[in-house]
Amino acid sequence: MIKRVYSLTVLLVVLSLLIGCSWFRDEVDTSGMETMTGKKVFNRVNFRTLEKSIILSSNHYYGGIFIPAGTECLIKDMSKKKIIFYADGREYTLVSWFGNSSEGDVWLFFSKFFLEDRNKIGLESINPAFSESVHSGIAEINMTKEEILMSLGYPAYLGRDPTYKFSRAFILSQNDWYYLTDRKTRILLKFKGERLYRIIE
């Protein structure tokens, strides 16, 4: 009986430690958000606003205000659901997803869209033949996946799955990217290897 009580006590202590460590890890993972306030960064993909100053994590709609990749941005606030920043003297809100994004990772979300070093965005490595298209937010056959991301931003879907929950690396590993050109119309960008070979409207 004493051994059983002792074993149960040890088990409860271990569980408490594990839960405590998990809580502490979560706190550490999110506490760094405050250090980003006031930090200058650069957007690694073109942004288009949906309405007023709202930007979705995937460019669901064409139109609105266009913010080219490599623009200097000043972080005002960030969380798992949104990043508020200034660009060209105007405040914008980048929304991860309008649905339930409570499982989101703030650093995954942030790193998909912003870099502290502008030289790491890859603007200088754009094929000169596609430079104008990338800087204008247009897709062209034979553009690389990186060029498409820079140009159009992240796709809305991979198959039926929304892309807000996927890392940049995972999105780049997939070959069928769906964008929404308006509230209902999808276009499919199909890749062979690293290059776009077909656009299906």
VMD Tcl script that draws the C-alpha trace (Angstrom):
set ca {
  {0.00 0.00 0.00}
  {2.82 2.41 0.94}
  {4.68 1.55 -2.29}
  {1.55 2.21 -4.31}
  {1.00 5.62 -2.66}
  {4.70 6.45 -3.17}
  {4.52 5.45 -6.84}
  {1.39 7.56 -7.31}
  {3.07 10.53 -5.64}
  {6.14 10.21 -7.87}
  {3.89 9.97 -10.93}
  {2.00 13.13 -9.91}
  {5.27 15.02 -9.33}
  {6.59 13.96 -12.76}
  {3.34 14.98 -14.45}
  {3.41 18.35 -12.66}
  {6.98 18.92 -13.83}
  {6.09 18.02 -17.41}
  {3.06 20.33 -17.40}
  {5.15 23.08 -15.81}
  {7.88 22.68 -18.42}
  {5.31 22.77 -21.19}
  {3.78 25.95 -19.77}
  {7.21 27.53 -19.38}
  {8.15 26.60 -22.96}
  {4.96 28.19 -24.25}
  {5.64 31.31 -22.24}
  {9.17 31.51 -23.62}
  {7.95 30.95 -27.17}
  {5.53 33.87 -26.99}
  {7.32 36.25 -24.64}
  {9.73 37.21 -27.42}
  {6.86 38.89 -29.26}
  {7.39 41.98 -27.15}
  {10.98 42.31 -28.36}
  {9.70 42.71 -31.92}
  {7.70 45.83 -31.07}
  {9.32 48.79 -32.79}
  {11.61 46.55 -34.86}
  {12.30 47.38 -38.51}
  {11.82 44.41 -40.84}
  {11.11 43.82 -44.54}
  {8.19 41.96 -46.11}
  {9.42 38.98 -48.14}
  {6.32 38.74 -50.37}
  {4.16 41.33 -52.11}
  {1.12 42.33 -50.07}
  {-2.30 43.37 -51.33}
  {-4.92 44.75 -48.99}
  {-8.34 43.14 -48.85}
  {-10.17 46.19 -47.55}
  {-8.87 49.41 -46.05}
  {-5.67 48.23 -44.36}
  {-6.38 44.49 -43.86}
  {-4.03 41.96 -45.48}
  {-4.75 38.23 -45.45}
  {-2.00 35.65 -44.93}
  {-2.80 34.38 -48.42}
  {-3.62 36.84 -51.15}
  {-7.28 35.88 -51.55}
  {-8.11 38.91 -53.62}
  {-6.36 40.97 -56.26}
  {-6.68 44.70 -55.92}
  {-6.46 47.05 -52.98}
  {-3.22 48.72 -51.93}
  {-0.08 47.06 -53.27}
  {2.96 46.84 -50.98}
  {5.98 45.44 -52.85}
  {8.30 42.86 -51.32}
  {11.32 44.46 -49.66}
  {9.37 47.40 -48.24}
  {10.62 48.56 -44.84}
  {8.03 47.78 -42.18}
  {7.88 48.77 -38.52}
  {6.28 46.22 -36.20}
  {3.67 47.69 -33.85}
  {2.23 44.50 -32.34}
  {2.02 40.78 -33.09}
  {0.22 37.65 -31.95}
  {-0.75 34.24 -33.31}
  {-3.67 35.81 -35.17}
  {-2.35 39.10 -36.49}
  {0.67 41.31 -37.04}
  {0.17 45.07 -36.98}
  {2.84 47.09 -38.74}
  {3.55 50.40 -40.43}
  {4.70 50.77 -44.04}
  {5.07 54.04 -45.92}
  {3.55 55.88 -42.97}
  {0.35 53.81 -42.90}
  {-0.80 51.16 -40.43}
  {-1.70 47.69 -41.73}
  {-2.96 44.50 -40.11}
  {-1.84 41.14 -41.48}
  {-4.39 38.52 -40.44}
  {-3.36 34.87 -40.21}
  {-6.88 33.51 -40.72}
  {-10.42 34.70 -40.07}
  {-11.39 31.33 -38.58}
  {-9.90 29.54 -35.58}
  {-6.17 30.08 -35.62}
  {-5.57 29.53 -31.92}
  {-3.24 26.63 -32.77}
  {-1.02 28.95 -34.80}
  {2.66 29.48 -34.11}
  {3.51 33.17 -33.91}
  {7.09 32.68 -35.10}
  {6.03 30.47 -38.01}
  {3.50 33.14 -38.95}
  {6.02 35.97 -38.63}
  {8.90 34.26 -40.47}
  {6.72 33.49 -43.49}
  {6.22 37.20 -44.14}
  {9.07 39.19 -42.66}
  {12.86 39.16 -42.49}
  {15.18 41.48 -40.62}
  {17.78 41.32 -43.40}
  {16.48 42.64 -46.74}
  {19.33 40.91 -48.59}
  {17.89 37.51 -47.63}
  {14.58 38.08 -49.43}
  {16.07 37.13 -52.81}
  {15.06 40.18 -54.81}
  {18.45 40.23 -56.52}
  {18.10 36.61 -57.66}
  {14.90 37.19 -59.64}
  {15.29 36.21 -63.30}
  {15.52 39.52 -65.21}
  {12.95 38.18 -67.69}
  {10.39 38.04 -64.83}
  {11.51 41.04 -62.80}
  {8.69 43.32 -63.95}
  {6.06 40.61 -63.37}
  {7.33 39.83 -59.86}
  {7.41 43.50 -58.92}
  {3.88 43.93 -60.29}
  {2.37 40.83 -58.66}
  {1.83 38.76 -61.80}
  {2.39 35.02 -62.41}
  {4.12 33.81 -65.58}
  {4.91 30.35 -66.91}
  {8.47 29.21 -66.02}
  {8.71 31.41 -62.94}
  {10.17 29.58 -59.95}
  {8.19 28.87 -56.79}
  {10.21 31.50 -54.93}
  {9.40 34.08 -57.62}
  {5.70 33.18 -57.48}
  {5.67 33.55 -53.68}
  {7.36 36.92 -53.96}
  {4.94 37.99 -56.69}
  {1.57 36.63 -55.51}
  {2.17 35.90 -51.86}
  {1.12 32.55 -50.39}
  {-1.60 30.46 -52.02}
  {-4.96 30.30 -50.26}
  {-5.09 26.50 -50.41}
  {-3.08 23.38 -51.06}
  {-5.88 21.14 -52.27}
  {-8.60 21.74 -49.65}
  {-6.25 22.75 -46.86}
  {-5.79 26.44 -46.07}
  {-2.13 27.40 -46.02}
  {-2.06 29.58 -42.89}
  {-1.09 26.53 -40.81}
  {1.75 25.40 -43.09}
  {5.36 26.50 -43.04}
  {6.98 28.22 -46.00}
  {9.15 25.13 -46.59}
  {6.11 22.83 -46.72}
  {4.29 25.12 -49.16}
  {7.38 25.20 -51.38}
  {7.43 21.38 -51.39}
  {3.93 21.18 -52.92}
  {3.11 21.45 -56.64}
  {-0.57 22.53 -56.77}
  {-1.24 26.02 -55.42}
  {-4.73 27.53 -55.35}
  {-5.26 31.28 -55.29}
  {-8.57 33.13 -55.05}
  {-8.98 36.00 -57.49}
  {-12.23 37.07 -55.86}
  {-14.52 35.72 -53.16}
  {-15.44 32.58 -55.12}
  {-13.11 32.16 -58.09}
  {-10.05 29.93 -57.76}
  {-7.10 29.62 -60.06}
  {-4.68 26.71 -59.89}
  {-0.96 27.11 -60.39}
  {0.72 23.80 -61.23}
  {4.46 23.27 -60.90}
  {6.88 20.73 -62.32}
  {9.89 20.69 -60.08}
  {10.60 24.31 -59.16}
  {8.94 25.96 -62.16}
  {5.38 26.97 -62.97}
  {4.18 25.13 -66.04}
  {0.41 25.65 -66.08}
  {-2.21 28.14 -64.88}
  {-5.78 26.81 -64.77}
  {-8.53 29.39 -64.39}
}
mol new
graphics top color blue
foreach p $ca { graphics top sphere $p radius 0.5 }
foreach p [lrange $ca 0 end-1] q [lrange $ca 1 end] { graphics top cylinder $p $q radius 0.2 }
display resetview
